[in-house]
Amino acid sequence: MKLNRIQHPLSKTRALTIEHWELGPGQQWALLGGNGSGKSLIGQLLSGDLSPASGEVSERPQRIGYVSFEKQQELLEAERYKDDTDFLDRVDTGTPVRELIQQEVQNESRLHELATLLGMNEILDRGFRLLSTGETRKLLLARALMRQPDLLVLDEPFDGLDVESHRALEQLISNLMSKGVTVVLLLNRFSELLPEVTHIAYVQQCRLLAKGPREQMLDGGALETLHNLHQLPDTLPERDPAQETNPPPADQPLVNMSNIRVSYAEKTIIDGLNWQVNPGQHWAVRGPNGCGKTTLLSLVSGDHPQSYANDIRLFGIQRGSGESIWEIKQHLGLVSSSLQLNYRVPISALNMIISGFFDTIGVYSKPSDHQKQLGREWLRLIHLEHHANTPIAQLSYGEQRMLLIARAMVKHPPLLILDEPCQGLDEINRQMVLKLLDQIGLLGDSTLLFVSHHEEDYPTCIRHQLEFVAATEGRFTYHLAAI
């Protein structure tokens, strides 16, 4: 496959540029680059989802598999359109996984082979809306592999996967490479370079900056140095005094849950959980895909419909005792994949951060001059000040995630809920985020509830752990421990 003299305008001043790139027989590629560098656009070029304004893509294989965040959004939108909950006497859980995998290629034998490889047998008959983020990624990969592609383009394939699923996917990709499938991995993390990768390309500011054999590209560490040029921040912007009018009681636990049970139809997600989070106790929540981590966090945030059917006290207030959802949310900051998927309003990067002061998706109240100034300070902190007026739809996935994190931090909330906050971030921004979270945690401004499958992503301030462990019949138990 060859890409020659590619030019694709993105704005008046930016254009995706590739002079020449050839993917030769037997070569396995990793395309590395920072957030907003243009990796995903190149992935769309390789897959045929994007046609360049000028230049030529030749010798493209007939069968191509493509997995990306954009493909996940397309599937989410399609399932949202088909949601019949309002017309049924029950919740529409969505199209079963086995149907979605076989939408384009019908092959039961191939389906069960892939389900076994990816550890998906137990979710084949589950509705799409009951899937975790990691399970959704597996579904997309299975759909792509049903085509038995000659070229497989994987945009951040390991994000959202637990350790076991990560290893299984690594092995699966390695096996595909050994069978002659050309794989292109679009990666933020150098640590996710598989041993079978023979060639590396690096993209910066929408230009294919360098490419070549793996050893040549990594020799001397120059590429990683280039990738880590940003200076990490030393201080945080101040809090807005207007946010301090109704602080939670200092002598009460932030979260107190007793005998929590959450179930859908015949499937029990959480059963008998007791958990208390005190101010200054920073917690990691761990466990495999589908064990209930995101469900637990949504119970805390009040976004889960079964919050009121359980014994939950937040900031000293019993859920369901007459408090408004806004009385709870004023003390919370939240970052999650589902929030990012649902944040679809036409809004600028600056206003996305400012919306954190109001706990809204969008800005519907006039912010104060001081709040605008604090929003700009957070933009400078995450190196996106030049995008202050840029619509968020024009920013990359990683840039949007950085904005979400700043949005959550902007009011210095007593409780900061972080569901895979580093997902989709390159090494530069990941280290920046972890340092920011450590500063908040160590300074005592916020208590962190942190979910990640990557142990290296835990801020050093995390000292407590709630871990879900597989029990029997697809159920999970949990362990509480100091770390």
C-alpha positions in Angstrom: 0.0 0.0 0.0 1.3 3.4 -1.0 0.4 7.0 0.0 1.9 9.7 -2.3 1.8 13.5 -2.0 -1.2 13.5 0.3 -2.7 16.9 1.2 -5.9 17.2 3.1 -6.9 20.7 4.4 -8.3 20.7 7.9 -8.6 24.5 8.3 -7.1 27.6 6.7 -3.8 27.0 8.4 -3.6 23.2 8.9 -3.4 20.4 6.5 -2.7 16.7 6.8 0.6 16.1 4.8 2.2 12.9 3.7 4.9 13.1 1.0 5.4 9.4 0.6 4.7 6.3 2.8 4.9 2.7 1.6 3.7 -0.2 3.6 5.7 -3.1 2.2 5.0 -6.9 2.3 5.9 -8.4 5.6 6.1 -5.1 7.4 4.2 -4.4 10.6 3.8 -0.8 11.5 3.1 1.4 14.6 2.1 5.0 14.0 3.0 7.1 17.0 2.2 10.7 17.9 0.7 13.1 20.4 -2.9 14.1 20.9 -4.2 16.1 17.9 -1.2 15.1 15.8 -3.3 13.5 13.0 -2.9 9.8 13.8 -6.7 9.1 13.6 -6.9 11.0 10.2 -4.2 8.8 8.8 -6.0 5.7 10.1 -9.1 6.9 8.2 -7.0 7.3 5.1 -5.5 3.8 5.4 -9.0 2.3 5.9 -10.6 4.1 3.1 -13.0 6.1 5.4 -11.3 9.3 4.2 -10.5 10.3 0.7 -7.6 12.9 0.5 -8.3 16.2 -1.2 -5.1 15.7 -3.3 -2.6 12.9 -3.7 -3.0 9.2 -4.2 -3.6 6.1 -2.1 -2.7 3.1 -4.2 -2.5 -0.7 -3.9 -5.0 -0.7 -1.0 -6.0 -4.2 0.1 -9.6 -5.3 -0.7 -10.3 -6.5 2.8 -9.6 -3.9 5.6 -10.5 -4.0 9.2 -10.7 -0.7 11.1 -11.3 -0.1 14.9 -11.4 3.4 16.3 -13.1 5.7 18.7 -15.1 7.1 15.8 -16.4 3.7 14.9 -17.5 3.3 18.5 -19.3 6.6 18.3 -21.0 5.5 15.0 -22.3 2.3 16.7 -23.5 4.2 19.8 -25.4 6.7 17.6 -27.0 3.9 15.6 -28.1 2.1 18.8 -29.4 5.3 20.3 -31.6 5.8 17.2 -33.0 2.3 17.6 -33.8 2.7 21.3 -37.4 1.7 21.8 -37.6 2.1 25.6 -40.2 4.8 25.3 -42.6 2.5 23.4 -42.0 -0.7 25.5 -43.0 -1.6 29.1 -39.4 -2.5 29.8 -35.9 -1.0 29.2 -34.6 -1.7 25.6 -31.1 -3.1 26.3 -30.1 -2.8 22.6 -29.1 -5.1 19.8 -27.5 -8.4 21.0 -23.7 -8.5 20.7 -23.8 -11.6 18.4 -26.0 -9.7 15.9 -23.8 -6.6 15.9 -20.7 -8.7 15.3 -22.3 -10.4 12.3 -24.0 -7.4 10.8 -21.7 -7.5 7.8 -20.4 -11.0 7.7 -22.6 -14.0 8.8 -20.4 -16.9 10.0 -21.4 -18.6 13.3 -18.2 -20.7 13.4 -16.0 -17.6 13.0 -18.1 -15.8 15.6 -17.5 -18.4 18.2 -13.8 -18.7 17.4 -13.4 -14.9 17.9 -15.6 -14.8 21.0 -13.4 -17.5 22.6 -10.1 -15.6 21.6 -11.5 -12.3 23.0 -13.2 -13.8 26.1 -16.7 -12.7 24.9 -18.7 -15.9 25.1 -20.6 -14.7 28.2 -21.8 -11.5 26.5 -22.8 -12.7 23.1 -26.5 -12.5 24.0 -26.2 -9.3 26.0 -27.7 -6.1 24.7 -25.4 -3.3 23.5 -26.4 -0.9 26.2 -25.3 -3.2 29.0 -21.7 -3.4 27.8 -18.8 -1.8 29.5 -16.3 0.4 27.6 -13.8 -2.5 27.4 -16.5 -4.9 26.2 -17.6 -2.5 23.5 -13.9 -2.3 22.2 -13.9 -6.1 22.0 -17.1 -6.0 20.0 -15.7 -3.6 17.5 -12.5 -5.7 17.1 -14.6 -8.9 16.6 -16.6 -7.1 13.9 -13.5 -6.1 12.1 -11.9 -9.5 12.3 -15.1 -11.2 10.9 -13.9 -9.9 7.5 -10.6 -11.8 7.8 -8.8 -8.7 6.7 -5.5 -8.4 4.8 -4.9 -5.0 6.5 -6.0 -4.3 10.1 -5.9 -0.7 11.3 -6.2 -0.4 15.1 -6.6 3.1 16.7 -5.6 2.8 20.4 -6.7 -0.9 20.6 -5.7 -1.4 24.2 -7.5 1.5 25.8 -10.3 0.4 28.2 -9.1 -3.2 28.4 -8.2 -4.9 31.7 -4.9 -6.7 32.1 -6.1 -10.1 31.0 -7.9 -8.8 28.0 -4.8 -6.6 27.1 -2.6 -9.7 27.1 -5.1 -11.7 25.1 -5.4 -9.0 22.5 -1.6 -8.7 22.3 -1.4 -12.4 21.6 -4.2 -12.2 19.0 -2.5 -9.4 17.1 0.8 -11.2 17.2 -0.9 -14.3 15.8 -2.5 -12.3 13.0 0.9 -10.8 12.1 2.5 -14.2 12.0 -0.2 -15.3 9.5 0.6 -12.5 7.1 -2.0 -9.9 8.1 -0.5 -6.4 7.8 -1.3 -4.5 11.0 -1.0 -0.8 11.6 -1.2 0.2 15.3 -2.0 3.8 16.1 -0.6 4.4 19.5 0.0 7.1 22.1 2.1 4.9 24.4 5.6 3.7 23.5 5.1 0.9 26.1 2.4 -0.6 23.8 4.8 -1.3 20.9 4.5 -5.0 20.3 7.8 -7.0 19.6 6.5 -7.9 16.2 6.3 -4.3 15.0 9.1 -3.9 12.4 8.6 -0.3 11.4 7.6 3.0 13.1 6.2 6.2 11.7 5.8 9.4 13.8 3.3 12.1 13.1 3.4 15.7 14.5 1.1 18.6 13.7 -0.6 16.6 11.0 2.6 15.9 9.1 4.3 12.5 8.8 7.5 13.6 10.3 9.7 10.5 10.3 9.4 6.8 9.3 11.7 3.8 9.1 12.7 0.5 10.6 12.0 0.1 14.3 15.7 0.0 15.5 16.6 3.1 13.5 13.6 5.1 14.8 14.2 4.2 18.4 18.0 4.4 18.4 19.3 6.9 21.0 15.9 7.8 22.3 15.5 10.9 20.1 11.9 10.0 19.2 10.8 9.6 22.8 12.5 12.9 23.6 10.6 14.6 20.9 7.4 13.0 22.2 8.0 14.4 25.7 8.9 18.0 25.0 6.1 19.6 27.0 7.0 20.9 30.4 4.9 19.5 33.2 3.0 22.0 35.3 4.1 23.0 38.8 1.0 24.8 40.2 -2.8 24.7 39.9 -5.1 27.6 39.2 -6.9 28.9 42.3 -10.5 27.9 43.1 -13.4 30.2 42.4 -14.6 31.7 45.8 -18.2 31.5 44.6 -17.9 27.7 44.7 -17.2 27.7 48.5 -20.7 28.8 49.7 -22.0 25.4 50.8 -19.1 23.0 51.6 -20.0 19.4 52.8 -19.6 18.7 56.5 -15.9 17.9 57.3 -16.8 15.3 60.0 -18.9 13.1 57.7 -17.7 10.4 55.2 -17.9 11.5 51.6 -19.4 8.2 50.6 -21.1 5.6 52.7 -22.7 2.5 51.0 -24.4 -0.3 52.8 -25.4 -3.7 51.3 -25.5 -2.4 47.8 -27.3 -4.5 45.1 -27.6 -3.7 41.4 -29.2 -6.0 38.9 -30.6 -6.1 35.4 -33.3 -8.7 34.7 -31.6 -11.9 35.8 -28.1 -10.6 35.9 -26.7 -9.2 39.2 -23.9 -6.7 38.8 -23.1 -5.8 42.4 -24.4 -7.7 45.4 -23.8 -7.0 49.1 -21.1 -4.2 48.8 -20.3 -2.1 51.9 -17.9 0.8 51.3 -16.9 4.0 53.1 -14.8 6.8 51.6 -13.5 9.4 54.1 -12.1 12.8 53.2 -8.5 12.5 52.0 -8.7 8.7 51.4 -7.8 8.3 47.7 -9.2 5.1 46.2 -8.4 2.9 43.2 -11.3 0.8 41.9 -10.1 -2.2 40.0 -11.4 -5.3 38.3 -12.0 -6.9 34.9 -14.3 -5.6 32.2 -18.0 -5.9 33.1 -17.4 -6.4 36.9 -19.3 -3.3 37.9 -16.6 -0.5 38.3 -18.5 2.0 36.1 -21.8 1.0 37.7 -20.3 1.7 41.2 -19.1 5.1 40.2 -22.5 6.0 38.6 -24.1 5.1 41.9 -21.9 7.7 43.6 -22.5 10.4 41.0 -26.3 9.8 41.1 -26.4 9.0 37.4 -27.6 5.4 37.9 -31.4 4.7 38.1 -30.9 2.3 41.0 -29.1 4.9 43.2 -32.4 5.6 45.1 -33.1 1.9 45.6 -30.0 1.4 47.7 -28.7 2.7 51.1 -26.3 5.4 50.0 -25.1 8.5 51.9 -23.2 11.1 50.1 -21.6 14.1 51.9 -23.7 13.1 55.0 -27.0 13.2 53.1 -29.1 10.1 52.6 -29.9 9.5 49.0 -33.6 9.9 48.4 -34.2 12.2 51.4 -35.3 15.2 49.4 -31.9 16.4 48.2 -31.7 17.6 44.6 -29.3 16.1 42.1 -27.6 19.5 41.9 -26.9 19.5 45.7 -24.9 16.3 45.1 -23.2 17.3 41.8 -21.9 20.6 43.2 -19.5 18.6 45.3 -18.4 16.2 42.5 -16.1 16.3 39.5 -16.5 13.6 36.9 -14.4 12.3 34.0 -15.6 9.2 32.1 -15.9 7.8 28.5 -19.7 7.9 28.6 -19.6 11.6 29.6 -17.2 12.3 26.6 -19.5 10.4 24.2 -22.5 12.4 25.4 -20.8 15.8 25.4 -22.0 16.6 21.9 -23.1 20.3 22.2 -21.5 22.9 19.8 -19.2 24.6 22.3 -15.7 26.0 22.4 -12.8 24.5 24.4 -12.9 27.4 26.8 -16.6 27.1 27.5 -16.3 23.3 27.9 -14.0 23.9 30.9 -16.2 26.8 32.2 -19.2 24.4 32.1 -17.6 22.6 35.0 -18.6 25.5 37.3 -22.2 24.8 36.5 -22.2 21.0 36.2 -23.9 21.2 32.8 -23.1 19.9 29.3 -22.8 23.3 27.7 -22.9 26.8 29.3 -26.4 28.2 29.9 -25.6 30.8 32.6 -23.4 33.8 32.1 -20.0 33.1 33.7 -18.2 35.7 35.7 -15.0 37.4 34.5 -13.1 35.5 37.2 -14.5 32.1 36.0 -13.5 33.0 32.4 -10.0 33.8 33.7 -9.7 30.5 35.6 -10.9 28.7 32.5 -8.1 30.3 30.5 -5.6 29.3 33.2 -6.6 25.7 32.9 -6.3 25.8 29.1 -2.7 27.1 29.5 -2.0 24.4 32.1 -3.0 21.6 29.6 -1.3 23.4 26.6 -4.5 24.0 24.7 -4.7 27.8 25.1 -4.4 28.2 21.3 -7.7 26.3 21.0 -9.7 28.5 23.4 -12.3 29.4 20.7 -12.0 26.1 18.7 -15.2 24.0 18.7 -14.6 20.8 20.6 -15.8 18.7 17.6 -12.7 19.8 15.7 -10.4 18.6 18.4 -8.9 15.1 18.8 -10.2 12.5 21.2 -7.2 13.0 23.5 -7.6 16.8 23.5 -11.3 16.4 24.4 -10.3 14.2 27.3 -7.8 16.7 28.6 -10.6 19.4 28.5 -12.9 17.0 30.4 -10.3 16.6 33.1 -9.8 20.4 33.4 -13.6 20.7 33.4 -13.8 18.3 36.4 -10.9 20.0 38.2 -11.9 23.6 37.7 -14.0 23.8 40.9 -11.7 21.8 43.1 -14.5 19.4 44.0 -14.4 17.5 47.4 -14.9 14.3 45.4 -13.2 13.7 42.0 -14.5 10.7 40.1 -12.1 9.5 37.4 -13.2 6.6 35.2 -10.2 5.7 33.0 -9.0 9.4 32.8 -5.8 8.5 30.9 -7.6 6.6 28.2 -6.6 8.0 24.8 -3.8 10.2 26.2 -0.3 10.2 24.9 2.7 9.9 27.3 3.0 13.7 27.5 -0.5 14.4 28.5 -0.8 11.2 30.6 2.1 12.4 32.8 0.6 15.8 33.0 -2.7 14.5 34.1 -1.1 12.2 36.7 0.9 15.1 38.1 -2.2 17.3 38.3 -4.1 14.5 40.1 -1.3 14.0 42.5 -1.2 17.7 43.3 -4.9 17.7 44.0 -4.7 14.6 46.0 -1.6 15.5 48.0 -2.8 19.0 48.7 -6.0 17.7 50.2 -8.4 19.7 48.0 -10.1 16.6 46.5 -10.6 13.0 47.3 -10.0 10.8 44.3 -12.0 7.7 43.1 -9.9 6.4 40.3 -10.5 3.6 37.8 -7.8 2.3 35.4 -6.6 -1.0 34.0 -3.1 0.4 33.9 -1.2 0.2 37.2 1.3 2.8 35.9 -1.6 5.2 35.6 -2.4 5.3 39.4 -1.4 8.6 41.0 1.1 8.1 43.8 -1.4 9.6 46.3 -3.7 6.5 45.9 -3.4 4.5 49.1 -6.7 2.5 49.2 -8.1 -0.1 46.8 -11.5 -1.7 46.1 -11.0 -4.7 43.8 -13.7 -6.7 42.2 -12.7 -10.4 41.9 -14.4 -13.1 39.9 -16.5 -15.5 42.1 -18.9 -18.0 40.5 -21.5 -18.1 37.7 -20.3 -14.8 36.3 -20.6 -13.0 39.6 -18.0 -10.9 41.4 -17.0 -10.4 45.0 -14.9 -7.5 46.2 -11.9 -6.9 48.4 -11.0 -3.7 50.3 -7.3 -3.1 51.1 -4.6 -0.5 51.7 -1.9 -0.2 49.0 
